[in-house]
Amino acid sequence: VLSLCCDACKKVIFHVPSALEAGTLVGRVNLNECLQSAELVSSSDGSFKVLEDGSVYTTSAVSLSDEERTFTILLKDIQEHVEKKIHVNLVTDEKKKTRQARDTVLKRTKRRWGPIPSVMIENSLGPFPLQIQQVQSDTAQNYTIYYSASGPGIDQDPKGLFYIERETGNIYATRAVDREQYPSFQIICFASTPDGYSPEVPLVHTIRIEDDNDNAPYFTQEIFEFCVPENSKPGVIVGKVTAEDRDEPYTLHTTLRYRIVSQNPPITPAFSLHGDTGVITVLSPQLDRELVSTYTLLVEVRDMAGQPFGLCTTGTAIIKIEDTNDNAPTFKQLQYETQVEENRVNVEILRVSVVDVDELGTPGSTAVYEIIRGNDDRSFEITTDRNTNEGILCVVKGLDYESAKQRILVIAVNNEAPYMLAPHSQQVVQSTSTVIVHVLDMDEGPVFKPCFFRMDANECDEVGTIIGKYLAEDPETGNSEGICYRIPPGQCNWVSIEEKSGEVRTIRNLDRDLGEMKRGQCNITVLAIDRNGKTGTGTLQVVIQPCNKNYPRILKTEYIMCRDRKPICLTAEDGDIAPYSTPFVYRVTDRSLASSWKITRHNDKSVYLAPRGDIPFGIYTIPVTVSDKAGKQGVTQITVNYCNCVTPSECERRAPTSRSITLGVWAILAMILGSLLLLLILITICGCCGSGVMHRHVTDDCANHNLIISNTEAPGEEVMDHNIIPLQNTADQVGCGIKTGDQQTFEMVKGRGQTLESVRGGGHQTLGSVKEGGGQTVMDTCRYSYSEWHNFTHPRLGEKVHLCRQDEEQKHSEDYLLSYNYEGKGSLAGSVGCCSDQHEEEALDFLDQLEPKFRTLAETCVKR
């Protein structure tokens, strides 16, 4: 019993037993009376839980030792920020027994509270309301029980379909139900006492709608279309018709059966229909497309396993008979006649037609013609016109009246698809037809025989050489009289043809290495014209045959061989092709050199050249003869610089090769400086060694100052004297020699007559004092000190250094000519000075090579 004290939102009283099991429904509270939009419902006592519909359940076993227990239900509306509280009091009063309970403890049973699912017939006719089930609780023996229910069909869609009587628990239906729309309903039934106590757990009850055969089966397609080849054997599957039923599956209401109602055309039944599966198969062994091309079947499907009282539907199945090549084509005529002019080509001369009853446009009716006799020379060709299915006979090679005035051809016809013999039919014979072709005589032009002729021309032939004849014949007379020949312009002009005789001559030097002749051949169209102006054409192919016009040559002729005597590889090239090229044969022409040098084969083009034994260092010029395969030979001079070196680059820096070079400005300056240095050495030797008249010992001063030991590597002094004459004015500076008696005096005359004596302050014009006596002149060769020689030579060498340091615009260079002490073996790196030319191979290195010679001369002078 639900009791409200003053305000329903403040206090609710439930009368319950003193002991409650877990999951027991204590009662139901009307939450909407307190708060319509309660979003959060909770209990202050964890032993109880409150559902959204207000039902209060125990979460664990509860024992009420006291007569009363209180807890609070909290309601919250989060959006409106509203809170409500309901105070719940649980009261035990077993002495009063307000529920008229017996003294014994109530023991519940589920025997009547859980009935079997209810069943309602689909589309029931009533009367309504129609009772379909009753639910009862065994606790009704001890309590007053009220029944209620909720769920689909009651308070949910479809609403009002069912209801339950409050006092009896009878469930009623108010109207008929369609099973296809609502196959079943699940409702929740409640049992409670007048004060709100629920002794039973809510019952989920199922109401099943029993199917009624109220839906006829229907085909899945309005029209079924199938194809089957003609002449198919019985039992061949054509297709399958399918139907469906909306009634309850796996019942008689959906057990379907198929049958053929009628066939169009109404002749002998050609197909059968399986009743259970709907599969259509071939029944008649004589399906002939030429008789019936399409069958239309009216089929029926019926439920209730095909019983007469079952519901049925009809449908249509169209079966098309596919064509097979069971009919061979036949010619409309067995013989044809036609005519054609001789020498006509690619011309249609006849059309033939056939009869074929198979379906048009299919491979079984498309004709394929062939000439099976009379066309051994392939002069005729027959094709099929796809639009008309006719055979088109053409001439593809000119006919000769003189050879044959008439041609007889036999033509056969088939289909694209292979022939299929129909059942109970006999094998047919291939249809053929005879064609007689009459050849008409025409006045023909000359004919070249052969029409394509090849002539070979030698590459070494001279202009005007006859390489052959190309003649044509008159088909009427069989000879070449009265025929003129001509080569039309616009073709390769290698040859010409003589107008009357047909002789072919070369008009150019034939060289396979030039222009269009690289291909080695040329096709030329030649015209032949008879007396009547008839023209014939032929093709002349001129092929240039190679000849031995080049001899093999060794490309590289200069080599450097170091002291390890590693063999030199000589390779020759020949502009000709086989058989006038490789293999080459090498030999040393000079017999004396052949005894010192040997040649070893490497491959067809190359050999190794090496000395036979120990030979002196030096430059050797070896004539080597190279012969090609045809024996044509050429001699090449091979220069070998046999050098005392480890690598060829060392020898290249020390000595210039014999190859042709161009002397630059710096090279000329270096040569002049070298000449001046040699002159200075000669003067020094003459001064130190003396003459036969006066014998003086060479002093240490003289010797030591000619062999200068200097560790200075800094730049020299700049010479900026404007009186220095440029190097180009060599006519103003000459060296003269005056010989008197047994001695020779050398003097250097500079533009203003300065000599060594003038440097010392005297007015003499020669290098030394010249004394006259007895008709002889004697020169004191060692009367000058080192300082005097230095004062004489330094300005002149400075002049050359000054010129070396200037470029063509008389601007000073950034580098200097430096003097360095001898520091052992020279570097492999080249000079980086401004006086060296990177584009020329000559350098000033030869000045360093004078040092050993100069030392020898100096030692000789000291010994004397």
C-alpha positions in Angstrom: 0.0 0.0 0.0 1.4 3.4 -1.0 0.9 5.8 1.8 1.6 9.6 1.6 2.1 11.6 4.7 1.3 15.2 4.2 3.4 15.7 1.0 4.4 12.9 -1.4 7.8 14.5 -2.0 8.6 14.3 1.6 7.7 10.8 3.0 6.7 7.4 1.8 5.9 4.4 4.0 6.4 0.7 2.9 5.2 -2.2 5.1 7.6 -5.0 4.6 8.6 -8.3 6.3 11.4 -8.1 8.8 13.8 -10.0 6.4 14.2 -9.2 2.8 16.3 -11.1 0.3 18.6 -9.5 -2.3 16.7 -8.4 -5.4 13.4 -8.1 -3.6 11.0 -5.5 -4.8 10.1 -3.3 -1.9 7.6 -1.1 -3.6 7.1 1.5 -6.3 7.2 5.3 -5.8 5.5 7.7 -8.2 8.5 9.9 -9.1 6.5 12.1 -11.6 4.3 13.5 -8.8 7.4 14.9 -7.2 9.6 15.9 -10.2 8.5 15.5 -13.8 12.0 15.7 -15.4 14.1 13.8 -13.0 17.4 13.0 -14.8 19.2 11.4 -11.8 17.6 9.1 -9.3 19.6 7.7 -6.4 19.3 6.2 -2.9 21.0 7.4 0.2 21.1 3.7 1.5 23.3 1.5 -0.5 21.2 -1.6 0.4 18.4 -0.2 -1.9 18.3 0.9 -5.5 15.7 2.9 -7.3 14.8 2.4 -11.0 13.6 5.0 -13.4 10.0 3.9 -13.1 10.2 4.3 -9.3 10.6 0.6 -8.4 12.7 0.1 -5.2 14.7 -3.1 -4.9 17.1 -4.5 -2.3 20.7 -4.8 -3.5 21.6 -7.2 -0.6 19.8 -9.2 2.1 18.2 -6.8 4.6 17.1 -7.7 8.1 15.0 -5.1 9.9 15.8 -5.7 13.6 14.0 -2.5 14.5 10.4 -1.9 13.7 11.3 1.0 11.2 14.1 1.8 8.7 14.5 5.1 6.8 16.4 6.2 3.7 16.0 9.0 1.2 15.4 9.0 -2.6 17.2 12.0 -4.3 15.8 13.4 -7.6 17.8 15.8 -9.6 17.1 17.9 -12.8 20.5 18.9 -14.0 19.4 21.4 -16.6 16.9 23.2 -14.4 19.1 22.8 -11.3 16.2 21.4 -9.3 16.5 18.8 -6.5 13.8 16.9 -4.7 13.9 14.4 -1.8 11.5 11.6 -0.9 11.9 10.0 2.5 11.1 6.3 2.5 10.2 4.5 5.8 10.2 0.7 6.0 7.9 -0.5 8.7 7.5 -4.0 10.1 4.2 -4.8 11.9 3.7 -8.5 11.9 1.4 -8.4 14.9 -1.2 -6.4 13.1 -1.0 -8.6 10.0 -2.5 -5.8 7.8 -2.0 -8.1 4.8 -4.0 -10.9 6.5 -0.8 -13.0 6.3 -0.7 -16.3 7.9 1.7 -16.9 10.8 3.9 -19.1 8.7 6.6 -17.6 6.5 5.5 -17.0 2.9 7.3 -19.2 0.4 6.8 -18.0 -3.2 6.4 -20.3 -6.2 6.8 -19.6 -9.9 4.4 -22.2 -11.1 1.5 -19.8 -12.1 3.5 -16.6 -12.4 5.5 -17.9 -15.4 3.0 -19.2 -18.0 4.0 -20.5 -21.4 4.1 -17.9 -24.3 0.7 -16.9 -25.6 -0.4 -17.6 -29.2 -2.8 -15.4 -31.2 -4.1 -16.4 -34.6 -3.1 -13.9 -37.4 -6.1 -12.1 -38.8 -8.4 -13.5 -36.1 -12.1 -12.7 -36.6 -12.8 -12.3 -32.8 -15.0 -11.6 -31.1 -13.0 -8.8 -29.5 -11.8 -8.3 -26.9 -10.4 -11.7 -27.3 -8.8 -13.4 -24.2 -5.4 -14.9 -25.2 -3.8 -15.7 -21.8 -4.0 -15.2 -18.0 -1.2 -14.5 -15.5 -1.6 -15.2 -11.8 0.7 -15.0 -8.8 0.7 -17.7 -6.1 1.0 -14.9 -3.5 -2.7 -14.1 -4.3 -3.6 -16.8 -1.7 -2.1 -14.6 1.0 -2.4 -11.1 -0.4 -4.6 -9.0 -2.5 -2.8 -8.8 -5.8 -3.3 -6.3 -8.6 -1.9 -7.0 -12.1 -0.6 -4.5 -14.6 1.5 -4.7 -17.9 3.6 -2.5 -20.2 5.4 -2.9 -23.5 4.7 -3.1 -27.3 1.0 -3.4 -28.0 0.1 -1.9 -24.6 1.7 1.4 -23.9 4.0 1.3 -27.0 3.3 1.0 -30.7 1.0 -0.4 -31.7 -0.7 1.0 -28.6 -4.0 -0.5 -27.3 -3.6 -3.8 -29.0 -3.5 -5.7 -25.6 -4.5 -5.0 -22.1 -4.6 -6.9 -18.7 -7.4 -7.0 -16.2 -6.3 -5.6 -12.9 -7.9 -8.1 -10.6 -7.8 -11.3 -12.7 -4.6 -11.0 -14.7 -6.4 -11.9 -18.0 -4.7 -10.6 -21.1 -7.0 -9.5 -24.0 -6.5 -8.5 -27.6 -8.6 -5.7 -28.9 -8.2 -6.3 -32.7 -6.7 -8.5 -35.4 -2.9 -8.6 -36.0 -0.8 -9.0 -39.2 2.0 -11.5 -38.6 4.1 -10.2 -41.5 4.1 -6.8 -39.7 4.3 -8.0 -36.0 5.4 -11.6 -35.7 5.5 -11.4 -31.9 5.2 -9.2 -28.8 7.1 -9.1 -25.5 5.3 -7.4 -22.7 6.2 -7.0 -19.0 3.6 -8.1 -16.3 3.6 -6.8 -12.8 2.0 -8.1 -9.6 1.7 -5.9 -6.5 -0.3 -5.5 -3.3 -2.6 -2.5 -2.8 0.0 -0.8 -0.7 2.6 -1.0 -3.5 4.5 -4.1 -2.4 5.5 -6.4 -5.3 5.9 -10.0 -4.2 6.8 -11.1 -7.7 9.6 -10.1 -10.0 8.3 -8.4 -13.2 7.4 -11.1 -15.7 8.5 -10.9 -19.4 5.7 -12.6 -21.4 5.8 -13.3 -25.1 2.8 -13.2 -27.3 3.4 -15.0 -30.6 1.3 -14.4 -33.7 0.4 -17.6 -35.4 0.7 -17.4 -39.2 -2.3 -17.5 -41.5 -1.9 -18.3 -45.2 -2.9 -14.9 -46.3 -0.1 -14.2 -48.8 0.1 -15.8 -52.2 3.6 -16.6 -53.6 5.1 -14.3 -56.2 7.9 -14.7 -58.8 11.0 -12.7 -58.4 11.0 -11.5 -62.0 8.1 -10.5 -64.2 9.6 -12.3 -67.2 12.3 -14.9 -67.2 14.5 -15.1 -70.3 16.7 -18.1 -71.2 18.7 -19.3 -74.1 19.5 -22.8 -75.2 21.4 -24.1 -78.4 19.3 -25.8 -81.0 19.6 -29.6 -81.2 20.4 -29.8 -77.4 20.0 -33.2 -75.9 17.1 -33.9 -73.4 18.0 -33.1 -69.9 20.1 -30.0 -70.7 19.3 -27.3 -68.1 17.8 -24.2 -69.7 17.4 -22.0 -66.5 15.5 -21.7 -63.2 12.4 -19.8 -62.2 12.2 -18.6 -58.5 9.4 -17.4 -56.4 9.0 -16.2 -52.8 6.2 -16.2 -50.1 5.9 -13.7 -47.2 4.2 -16.1 -44.9 6.1 -17.9 -42.1 9.1 -19.8 -43.4 9.3 -23.6 -43.2 5.6 -24.1 -43.0 3.1 -25.3 -45.6 2.2 -21.7 -46.2 5.6 -21.3 -47.8 6.1 -24.7 -49.3 6.0 -23.9 -53.1 5.4 -26.1 -56.2 6.0 -25.1 -59.8 4.4 -26.3 -63.1 4.1 -25.4 -66.7 0.6 -24.2 -67.5 1.0 -23.7 -71.3 3.5 -23.5 -74.1 3.5 -21.2 -77.2 3.6 -22.4 -80.0 1.3 -25.2 -78.8 3.2 -28.1 -80.4 4.9 -31.0 -78.8 6.1 -30.0 -75.3 9.7 -29.1 -75.6 10.6 -28.4 -72.0 9.9 -29.7 -68.5 9.8 -27.8 -65.2 10.9 -29.4 -61.9 8.1 -28.9 -59.4 10.3 -28.3 -56.3 13.3 -26.4 -57.6 11.8 -24.5 -60.6 14.6 -25.7 -63.0 13.6 -25.9 -66.7 15.2 -28.6 -68.8 15.1 -29.7 -72.4 12.4 -32.3 -73.1 12.3 -32.6 -76.8 15.3 -33.9 -78.8 14.5 -31.9 -81.8 14.9 -28.2 -81.1 15.3 -26.7 -84.5 15.8 -22.9 -84.6 14.9 -22.8 -88.3 11.4 -24.2 -87.3 10.8 -22.4 -84.0 13.2 -19.8 -82.8 11.4 -18.8 -79.5 9.2 -20.6 -77.0 7.0 -18.8 -74.4 6.0 -20.8 -71.3 3.3 -19.8 -68.8 4.4 -21.2 -65.4 2.6 -21.4 -62.1 3.8 -21.4 -58.5 1.4 -22.6 -55.6 1.9 -22.8 -51.9 0.6 -25.4 -49.5 2.9 -27.9 -51.3 0.8 -27.4 -54.5 -2.5 -28.5 -53.0 -5.6 -27.2 -54.7 -6.6 -25.0 -51.8 -3.2 -23.3 -51.8 -2.6 -19.8 -53.1 -1.0 -19.5 -56.6 0.6 -17.0 -59.0 1.6 -17.3 -62.7 4.6 -16.0 -64.5 6.2 -16.0 -68.0 9.4 -17.6 -69.2 10.8 -16.9 -72.7 13.3 -19.4 -74.1 15.3 -18.4 -77.2 16.7 -21.1 -79.3 20.3 -20.2 -80.3 21.5 -21.0 -83.8 24.2 -23.6 -84.5 25.7 -24.3 -87.9 23.6 -27.2 -88.7 22.9 -26.0 -92.3 25.7 -25.9 -94.8 25.8 -23.0 -97.4 25.1 -23.9 -101.0 25.9 -21.9 -104.2 22.9 -20.5 -106.1 24.7 -21.4 -109.4 27.0 -24.3 -110.2 28.9 -22.4 -112.9 29.8 -18.8 -113.6 31.6 -17.1 -116.6 33.4 -13.8 -116.7 36.2 -12.0 -118.6 39.2 -9.7 -117.8 41.8 -7.8 -119.8 45.3 -9.1 -119.6 47.7 -7.3 -117.2 44.9 -5.8 -115.2 45.5 -6.1 -111.5 43.4 -5.5 -108.3 40.2 -5.5 -110.3 36.9 -7.2 -109.3 35.7 -9.6 -112.0 32.8 -11.6 -110.5 30.5 -11.9 -107.5 29.0 -15.2 -106.4 26.3 -15.8 -103.8 25.1 -18.7 -101.6 22.0 -19.8 -99.7 22.3 -20.5 -95.9 19.2 -20.8 -93.7 21.1 -20.3 -90.5 20.7 -17.0 -88.6 22.1 -14.1 -90.5 25.1 -12.3 -89.1 26.2 -15.2 -87.0 29.3 -17.3 -87.6 27.0 -20.2 -88.7 25.8 -18.2 -91.7 28.8 -16.1 -92.7 30.3 -17.6 -95.8 34.0 -18.2 -96.3 35.1 -18.7 -99.9 38.2 -20.3 -101.2 39.7 -21.2 -104.6 40.5 -24.9 -104.4 41.6 -25.4 -108.0 43.1 -23.4 -110.9 44.9 -20.7 -108.9 48.4 -22.2 -108.6 50.1 -18.9 -109.6 48.0 -17.0 -107.0 46.7 -14.7 -109.7 43.1 -14.7 -108.2 41.8 -13.9 -104.8 38.3 -14.2 -103.4 36.9 -12.4 -100.3 33.5 -12.1 -98.5 31.3 -9.0 -98.6 30.1 -8.8 -95.0 27.0 -6.9 -95.9 25.7 -9.2 -98.6 27.6 -12.4 -97.8 28.7 -12.6 -101.4 32.0 -13.8 -102.7 34.1 -11.2 -104.5 36.5 -12.6 -107.1 39.5 -10.3 -108.0 42.6 -10.5 -110.1 45.7 -9.7 -108.0 48.3 -10.6 -110.6 48.2 -9.6 -114.2 47.2 -12.4 -116.6 49.0 -12.9 -119.9 46.9 -13.6 -122.9 49.8 -15.1 -124.8 50.3 -17.6 -122.0 46.6 -18.6 -121.4 43.5 -17.3 -123.1 41.2 -18.9 -120.5 41.4 -19.8 -116.8 39.1 -22.3 -115.0 38.6 -21.9 -111.3 36.8 -24.1 -108.8 35.4 -22.2 -105.7 34.2 -23.9 -102.5 32.3 -22.3 -99.6 32.1 -23.0 -95.8 31.0 -21.1 -92.7 33.1 -19.4 -90.1 31.7 -21.7 -87.5 32.4 -25.5 -87.9 29.5 -27.5 -89.2 27.4 -29.4 -86.6 25.5 -32.4 -87.7 21.9 -32.3 -86.4 20.4 -35.4 -84.8 19.0 -37.9 -87.2 20.7 -36.0 -90.2 23.1 -37.2 -92.9 26.5 -35.7 -93.5 26.4 -33.1 -96.3 28.9 -32.6 -99.1 30.8 -29.3 -99.4 29.2 -27.0 -102.1 31.4 -26.0 -105.0 31.0 -23.9 -108.1 33.1 -23.5 -111.4 34.2 -20.1 -112.7 35.5 -19.7 -116.3 37.6 -16.6 -116.8 38.2 -15.4 -120.4 41.4 -13.3 -120.8 41.2 -10.5 -123.4 44.2 -9.6 -125.5 45.6 -6.1 -125.1 48.5 -4.1 -126.6 51.0 -4.4 -123.9 54.1 -2.3 -123.0 57.6 -3.7 -122.6 58.3 -6.0 -119.7 61.5 -6.3 -117.9 62.7 -9.8 -117.2 63.2 -10.0 -114.3 61.3 -7.1 -113.0 63.8 -6.7 -110.1 67.4 -7.0 -111.1 70.6 -6.7 -109.0 73.9 -5.3 -110.3 77.1 -5.2 -108.3 79.5 -2.3 -108.7 83.1 -2.3 -107.3 84.0 0.5 -105.0 87.3 0.9 -106.9 85.6 1.1 -110.4 86.4 4.3 -112.3 83.7 6.6 -113.6 82.1 5.3 -116.8 82.7 1.6 -116.0 80.0 -0.7 -117.5 78.6 -2.8 -114.7 75.9 -4.7 -116.7 72.8 -4.6 -118.9 69.1 -4.3 -117.9 66.8 -5.2 -120.9 63.1 -5.4 -121.4 61.1 -7.4 -124.0 57.9 -6.7 -126.0 55.4 -9.4 -125.0 54.0 -9.4 -128.5 57.3 -10.0 -130.3 59.4 -11.5 -127.5 62.5 -9.4 -128.3 64.0 -6.0 -127.3 64.1 -4.3 -130.6 62.9 -0.7 -130.7 62.8 -0.3 -126.9 64.4 2.8 -125.3 65.5 3.0 -121.7 65.5 5.9 -119.3 66.0 6.5 -115.6 63.4 9.0 -114.3 64.9 11.9 -112.3 64.8 12.2 -108.5 66.6 9.0 -107.8 70.2 8.3 -106.7 72.5 9.4 -109.4 75.1 6.7 -109.2 74.6 5.1 -112.6 73.2 5.9 -116.0 71.6 3.6 -118.6 72.3 3.8 -122.3 69.2 4.6 -124.1 69.4 2.0 -126.9 71.5 -0.8 -125.5 70.5 -0.8 -121.9 74.1 -0.8 -120.7 74.5 0.5 -117.1 77.5 2.7 -116.4 78.8 4.4 -113.3 78.7 8.2 -113.3 80.2 8.8 -109.9 83.1 7.6 -107.8 81.4 4.9 -105.6 82.6 5.4 -102.1 80.8 3.6 -99.2 82.2 6.1 -96.8 80.4 9.2 -98.3 76.9 10.4 -97.8 74.1 8.3 -99.2 76.5 5.6 -100.3 77.0 4.5 -96.7 74.0 2.3 -97.2 75.9 0.4 -99.8 72.9 0.0 -102.2 70.3 1.9 -104.1 67.1 0.9 -105.9 66.5 2.6 -109.2 63.3 2.6 -111.3 64.0 2.1 -115.0 61.6 2.9 -117.8 61.3 0.9 -121.0 59.4 2.6 -123.9 58.4 0.8 -127.1 57.6 2.3 -130.5 53.9 2.8 -129.7 54.8 4.7 -126.5 53.8 1.9 -124.2 55.8 2.0 -121.0 57.1 -0.7 -118.7 59.0 -0.4 -115.5 61.6 -2.4 -113.7 63.7 -2.0 -110.6 67.4 -2.0 -110.7 69.3 -2.5 -107.5 72.9 -1.3 -107.5 75.0 -2.7 -104.7 78.5 -1.3 -104.0 80.9 -4.0 -103.3 83.9 -3.0 -101.2 87.5 -3.1 -102.5 90.9 -2.8 -101.0 91.5 0.9 -101.4 93.1 1.7 -98.1 96.2 0.3 -96.5 96.5 -0.1 -92.7 98.1 2.7 -90.8 99.5 3.0 -87.3 97.8 6.0 -85.7 100.2 6.7 -82.9 103.8 7.0 -84.1 105.7 8.4 -81.1 106.4 6.5 -77.9 108.6 6.7 -74.8 110.2 3.5 -73.4 111.7 3.6 -70.0 114.6 1.4 -68.8 112.2 -1.4 -67.8 111.7 -1.9 -71.6 108.0 -2.4 -71.3 106.7 -3.5 -74.7 104.9 -0.8 -76.8 101.5 -1.7 -78.2 101.1 -0.7 -81.9 97.5 -0.5 -83.3 96.7 0.0 -86.9 93.4 1.1 -88.5 92.1 0.3 -92.0 89.2 2.1 -93.6 88.2 -1.0 -95.6 85.9 -3.7 -94.4 86.3 -7.5 -94.6 87.9 -9.2 -96.4 90.2 -6.3 -96.9 90.9 -5.4 -93.3 92.0 -7.6 -90.3 94.0 -9.6 -89.5 97.0 -7.3 -89.9 100.6 -8.5 -90.4 103.4 -6.4 -88.9 107.1 -6.5 -89.6 110.2 -4.3 -89.2 111.3 -3.2 -92.7 114.9 -2.3 -91.8 117.0 -5.4 -91.4 119.5 -3.8 -89.0 116.7 -2.6 -86.8 114.9 -6.0 -87.1 117.9 -7.6 -85.4 117.5 -5.3 -82.4 113.7 -5.0 -82.2 111.0 -7.7 -82.2 107.3 -7.7 -82.9 104.9 -10.0 -80.9 101.3 -10.5 -81.9 98.6 -9.3 -79.5 95.4 -9.6 -81.6 94.2 -9.1 -85.1 94.8 -5.4 -85.0 97.6 -4.9 -82.5 101.2 -6.1 -81.8 103.8 -5.5 -79.2 107.1 -3.8 -80.1 110.1 -4.4 -77.8 113.9 -4.6 -78.0 115.5 -8.0 -78.4 118.2 -7.3 -75.8 120.1 -4.4 -74.2 120.3 -1.4 -76.4 121.7 2.1 -75.7 119.5 4.9 -74.6 118.4 7.2 -77.4 115.8 7.9 -80.0 115.1 5.2 -82.5 113.2 5.5 -85.8 111.8 2.1 -86.8 110.0 1.6 -90.1 107.1 -0.8 -89.6 105.2 -2.4 -92.5 101.5 -3.3 -91.9 99.7 -5.6 -94.3 96.0 -6.3 -94.4 94.3 -9.6 -95.2 94.4 -9.0 -98.9 98.1 -8.1 -98.8 97.9 -4.3 -99.2 100.6 -2.8 -97.1 101.9 0.6 -95.9 105.0 1.7 -94.0 104.8 3.8 -90.8 107.8 5.3 -89.1 107.7 4.6 -85.4 109.8 6.9 -83.2 110.8 5.3 -79.8 112.6 7.4 -77.3 114.4 4.9 -75.1 115.0 6.9 -72.0 116.7 6.3 -68.7 113.5 6.9 -66.6 111.0 5.1 -64.4 107.9 6.7 -65.9 107.5 8.3 -69.3 106.5 11.6 -67.7 110.0 12.0 -66.4 111.5 11.8 -69.8 108.9 14.1 -71.3 110.0 16.8 -68.8 113.7 16.4 -69.4 113.9 16.3 -73.1 111.6 17.6 -75.9 110.1 15.0 -78.2 110.6 14.9 -81.9 107.0 16.0 -82.5 106.4 19.3 -84.3 106.1 22.2 -81.8 105.7 25.9 -82.0 108.2 28.1 -80.2 106.6 30.8 -78.1 108.1 34.1 -76.9 109.2 32.7 -73.6 110.9 29.8 -75.3 112.9 32.2 -77.5 113.9 34.2 -74.4 115.0 31.0 -72.6 117.2 30.1 -75.6 118.8 33.5 -75.7 119.5 33.3 -72.0 121.1 29.9 -72.5 123.2 31.2 -75.3 124.5 34.1 -73.1 125.3 31.7 -70.3 127.3 29.4 -72.6 129.2 32.5 -73.9 129.9 33.5 -70.3 131.3 30.0 -69.6 133.6 30.2 -72.6 134.9 33.6 -71.5 135.4 32.3 -68.0 137.4 29.3 -69.3 139.6 31.5 -71.4 140.2 33.9 -68.5 141.1 31.1 -66.0 143.2 28.8 -68.2 145.5 31.5 -69.9 147.4 31.1 -73.1 150.6 29.4 -74.2 152.7 32.7 -73.8 151.9 33.6 -70.2 151.4 30.9 -67.6 149.5 32.0 -64.5 148.0 29.8 -61.8 144.4 30.0 -61.3 143.8 31.6 -58.0 141.2 30.5 -55.5 139.5 33.7 -56.0 139.1 33.0 -59.7 138.0 29.4 -59.2 135.7 29.9 -56.3 134.0 32.8 -57.9 133.2 30.9 -61.0 131.7 28.0 -59.1 129.3 30.0 -56.9 127.7 28.3 -53.9 124.6 30.3 -53.0 121.9 29.6 -50.5 120.0 32.7 -51.4 116.5 32.0 -52.9 115.1 35.5 -52.7 114.1 37.5 -55.8 116.9 39.5 -57.5 117.2 43.2 -57.9 114.9 45.0 -60.2 116.5 46.6 -63.2 114.7 49.6 -64.3 117.4 51.2 -66.6 115.7 53.0 -69.5 118.9 52.7 -71.5 118.5 48.9 -71.8 117.8 48.1 -75.4 114.7 45.8 -76.0 115.4 42.2 -77.1 113.9 42.8 -80.5 116.8 45.3 -81.5 119.3 42.5 -81.9 121.2 44.5 -84.6 122.5 46.9 -81.9 124.2 44.2 -79.9 126.8 42.0 -81.6 129.6 39.8 -80.4 132.9 39.9 -82.3 136.0 37.8 -82.2 139.5 39.3 -83.1 142.2 36.7 -83.6 145.8 37.9 -83.5 148.6 35.4 -83.4 147.6 32.2 -81.6 145.0 33.8 -79.3 141.5 35.0 -79.9 140.0 38.0 -78.1 136.2 38.3 -77.6 134.5 41.5 -76.9 130.9 42.5 -76.4 130.0 45.7 -78.0 126.8 47.3 -76.7 125.0 50.1 -78.3 127.3 52.8 -76.7 130.6 50.8 -77.0 130.7 49.7 -73.3 133.1 46.9 -72.4 134.5 45.4 -69.3 137.3 48.0 -69.3 134.8 50.8 -69.6 133.1 49.5 -66.6 136.5 49.7 -64.8 136.8 53.3 -65.8 139.1 52.9 -68.9 138.2 54.0 -72.4 139.1 50.7 -74.1 136.7 49.1 -76.5 137.7 45.5 -75.9 137.3 43.0 -73.1 141.0 43.0 -72.1 144.1 45.1 -72.6 145.5 44.5 -76.0 149.2 44.8 -76.2 151.1 45.2 -79.4 154.5 43.6 -79.8 156.2 41.5 -82.4 153.1 41.5 -84.5 151.3 39.4 -81.9 148.5 40.2 -79.5 148.5 38.5 -76.2 145.4 38.5 -73.8 145.9 38.3 -70.1 143.2 35.8 -69.3 143.1 36.0 -65.5 143.7 39.7 -64.7 140.1 40.4 -63.7 138.6 39.7 -60.2 135.2 38.3 -59.5 133.8 41.7 -58.7 134.9 43.0 -62.1 133.2 40.0 -63.9 130.2 40.6 -61.7 130.0 44.2 -62.6 130.3 43.3 -66.3 127.7 40.5 -66.5 125.2 41.5 -63.9 123.6 44.4 -65.8 123.3 42.4 -69.0 121.7 39.5 -67.3 119.5 41.9 -65.5 118.4 43.3 -68.8 117.2 39.9 -69.9 115.5 39.3 -66.5 113.8 42.6 -66.9 112.5 41.7 -70.3 111.4 38.3 -69.0 109.4 40.0 -66.3 107.5 42.2 -68.7 104.5 41.2 -70.8 103.5 42.5 -74.2 102.2 45.8 -72.7 105.6 46.5 -70.9 103.9 45.8 -67.5 105.9 44.1 -64.8 105.0 40.6 -64.1 104.2 39.3 -60.6 106.9 36.6 -60.8 110.7 36.7 -61.0 113.5 34.6 -62.4 114.9 33.1 -59.3 118.2 31.4 -58.5 118.1 28.4 -56.3 120.8 26.1 -54.8 120.8 22.5 -56.1 118.6 20.5 -53.8 118.8 17.0 -55.4 116.4 15.4 -57.8 114.0 17.8 -59.5 110.3 17.8 -58.8 107.8 16.1 -61.1 105.6 19.2 -60.9 105.8 21.7 -63.7 106.8 25.4 -63.4 104.3 27.9 -62.1 106.3 30.9 -63.1 105.1 33.7 -65.3 107.9 32.9 -67.8 106.6 29.5 -68.5 103.9 28.9 -71.0 101.3 26.3 -70.0 100.2 25.7 -73.5 103.7 24.8 -74.8 105.8 21.8 -73.9 109.3 23.6 -73.9 110.5 25.1 -70.6 113.7 26.4 -69.0 114.5 23.0 -67.4 117.5 22.5 -69.8 119.4 25.2 -67.9 119.5 22.8 -64.9 121.0 20.1 -67.1 124.1 22.3 -67.8 125.2 22.1 -64.2 127.1 18.7 -64.5 128.9 19.9 -67.6 129.7 23.2 -66.1 131.2 21.4 -63.1 133.4 19.2 -65.3 134.8 22.3 -67.2 135.4 24.1 -63.9 137.3 21.1 -62.4 139.4 20.9 -65.5 140.2 24.5 -65.3 141.2 24.2 -61.6 143.5 21.2 -62.3 145.3 23.1 -65.0 
